């Protein structure tokens, strides 16, 4: 085997292994995501609302990406934007891993009158 083929095959194997590991880790983290209570939120017109635990859990289960709630790992980092004068605390943060996740999040928000922000 020549050196170029060896390097190419080694690089392909390393990328493949890292993709599998990151997908497996994301799936494991998502499986651990259990919604423990109802979630207080604000609708697009500023009214207070409560998102039922079962509905939020159903959204979480439908995602391949992550659903972050207040107090979960990564929430504080994900809620930050470049403009540090904006200090918002969204009820839910969806970290999509594909188009289906985006569609599920938008449908969930639309049905409940929530605002959707894309970062």
Secondary structure by P-SEA (a helix, b strand, c coil): ccaaaaaaaaaaaaaaaaaaaaaaaaaaaaaaccccbbbbbccccbbbbbbbaaaaaaaaaaccbbbbcccccccccccccccccbbbbbccccccccaaaaaaaaaaaaaabbbbbcc
